Amino acid sequence: MPRSSSADGLALLVAAVSGRALAQAARRAGFVPLVADFFADMDTQEAAYACCKLDDIARGFRWASLARALDALAAASPAPILGFVYGSGFEDRPELLSRIAERWTLIGNDAATVRRLKDPKSFFSTLDRLGIAHPATTCVRPARGVKDWLVKREGGAGGSHIGIDRSARKRGNRYYQERVEGSPVSALFLADGTCARVLGFSEQWPAPSKGRPFRYGGAVRPARLTPSAKEAMRSAVERAVSAFGIRGLASADFMVKGKTALLLEINPRPGATIDIFDSADAPLLKLHLEAAQRDKLPRQAPRPAGAAASAIVFARRRLAVPLTMAWPVWTADRAKPGEIIDKERPICTVWARAGTTARAKSLVEARTKTVLACIESKCRGDYREQNGQKDGSERRRGGPAERQHRGRADRQVNDGRGAVASR
C-alpha cells in the first residue's frame, strides 16, 4: 500500500487485537496510523507509520503495557495526533477507554456507552422497552426444558466465547440466550448519537472448532435479504442508536429468518467487515470521525460495486510460516516467515471480490483451501530440508498466545519494555 508522508494528514492512535484493517482504513482516509496490537503483522507494519506489538494476548489489553505503547507511538508520530480509534479488545474492559480519554481524544463511543451495550441486563431491558425483537435472554441459568440455550460471555467478541449450554459450565460474567433458527447477518452503520445511517448488510458464517462451535469464520456483502427484514433491522438500529447514544462506525448482529430479524448484540466500534465495505472513494474512517466528532452523517450510504467477501484461515495443525512463503495479493494479516502458529489459530485473512454474493463467497472459500494447501506443502518441504528426513512432525514448545511471533522489526523505538516498529 502506498505510504503517505506526514504532510498528508493528521495522525491517529489505533489499538485493537489486530490493527491491520484499521491501519489500512486510516491510510485510505488520509491519516497517519500509529498502531498497537498483538500481532504486528507484515502488512500492519507496511500500513502503519509506527507499530507496537503487545505481549500476552491471552490476558488481553492491560493498562500498563497499553499506556507505554501509546506513549511511545505518540512520541514517534510525524504529525499532530487527532485522537484515538479502537477496534476489538475493549468490549469487556471499558475502564481502559476512560483512562485513554484522559490523555487523548476518544474518537467513537465512550466507556459508559460501551458498558451499557455490553451489560446484558441493561442492553436487553432497553430493547424490551423499545419494542426491539431479540431472543429470550437471562442471566440466570434456565431450567432444562423445551428450549435450547446458548451461554455467552459478557463483553465477548468473535464468536469464540459462545457455547452450547449443555456442554458449558457456568462461570462468572456469563448470560444465557435462546438458540434460534436463522442466518447471522450484520448491519454496518454510522451514528451521530441520535440518528443512524445503515451502510449495508453482510452475511456471516462460523468456522467451528472443538469447544468453539460459533467461532467467526467470515462475511460476504451484500446479504441476500427480504425488504421486510432489511426494514426491521434498520428500524432496530435507529431506535437503539437514539436510546444508547451510539456514535461513529458500529455494527449490529441479527439472526434473520424470512421477514423476521432478532437483534443479538451491538458492537460499538469498527469491526471485522470494514475490509469488505471500505473504499478509497468513501473512506469509512473519515465517515467515522465525522459522525463521532461532528455529528455529521452522509446523506446517502455509499454503494460499493459488486460483492465482496473475507474469511479467516485457521491452522489445521501447529506450523511455522515457511521461509519461502509468498503471500498472494488477496491475503491480509500476513505473518512473518518463521513465525509459529498453533493449531486452530489464525494464519491469515483472505478476501475476494466478484459480481455476485454467491460468487464472492465461493471464491473466498476456494482461496482459503489454496492458502492451507500451499502453506502446509511448504512446511513439509521446509521440514525435510532442515532435518534431512522424508517426513516427520515439528516438536517446538508453544504457549497460549494466539500467534507466537519471532524476529524483529526494521527499526525500533524503545518504549521501556517492548518496541515500536517504525519506518
Secondary structure by P-SEA (a helix, b strand, c coil): ccccccccbbbbbbbcccaaaaaaaaaaabbbbbcccccccaaaaaaccbbbbbccccccccaaaaaaaaaaaaaacccccccccccccccccaaaaaaaaaccccccccaaaaaaaacaaaaaaaaaaaccccccccccccccccbbbbbbccccccccccccccccccccccccccccbbbbbbbbbcccccbbbbcbbbbbbbbcccccccccccccccccccaaaaaaaaaaaaaaaaaacccccbbbbbbccccbbbbccccccccccccccccccccaaaaaaaaaccccccccccccccccbbbbbbbcccccccccccccccccccccccccccccccccccccccccaaaaaaaaaaaaaaaaaaaaaaaaaaaaaaccccbbbbbcccccccccccccccbbbbccccccccc
